[in-house]
Amino acid sequence: MKLARTIHFDESDRNVFHYAARTGEWAISGGFEFSDWSEADLKGKNRQAFNNGWLGLDTFGRATFVAVTQIEQTELDGLTKRLAQHFVDMYGAPSIDAAMPIAQQEMEHAQDLCDDHEPNTLIAITRELTPAGVNEQFRTIKTEDADLAQFAIHGSLDE
């Protein structure tokens, strides 16, 4: 069984998101957060979170990249309960029991995204608002194909 963990190549997530996820958090796409957003909501750091932020399940902060990794059923069960509690605390779900089916759907979606990929495969997300709602697209980068130049800007300390 596989799920995604947040990964950072530099400190940029701390600058571009209101609240950055910590490195190594389990993560899901978290697109539900934007279900009632409009173009008017897409400004500054909100736009960055919408455009390409994964949702960390410890801090509920955002990260730009995740990496596929193995997860145990007991961890997955705990994350699902944590997400259901988040739905109660942040979105007004009446109870954890009422929120649990939606949390399970979100976790299953996240697992489906990871299942066909080798461990350490990187995944990036992009979103757009459409008349039908939020559209998410995913791009994978296999670790043997990854080049640091894809993620970092190089410069000289002498300049």
Order of alpha helices (4+ residues) and beta strands (2+ residues): beta-alpha-beta-alpha-beta-beta-beta-alpha-alpha-beta-beta
